[in-house]
Amino acid sequence: MMSKTTKKPDLRVIVEGILDLDPKMRFAAIINLQGDIREAIMKTGKTNLKSQKEEEHFCKQVSQRRNMRKEFDKSLGKVTYVHVEREKVSQLVIYTRRNTIYFTMETDVPVDAKIQLMQKVKELTSVI
């Protein structure tokens, strides 16, 4: 827990840190429990596959799906991560206590490397 004298984590620095983990990273966002984007960055040189309005709508839905998954926490256990493999992009979601971390990467990253990256993202976002 943070004391009042502790500086709040810089979300931009955290998101930049996520994108810097691998050259194949495309996009990273920190989303609050209401589905609002707290910080998001598209990696320089990457083409956004969704418009800003679509991105905001998608992030709202990520938050809604988190709430829907909670229904099964008692019987199945908490979700540790979500990985969706699409034709054009890999989408990954990690939950912290008060935020949802959503990031995308190129599809040609091996699954074991994605799992290692998720672990690194968990470490980077453990302060929020």
PyMOL commands that set and color helices and strands:
alter all, ss='L'
color gray80, all
select helices_A, chain A and resi 11-19+52-70+73-76+111-124
alter helices_A, ss='H'
color red, helices_A
select strands_A, chain A and resi 25-32+37-42+82-85+90-95+99-105
alter strands_A, ss='S'
color yellow, strands_A
deselect
rebuild
show_as cartoon
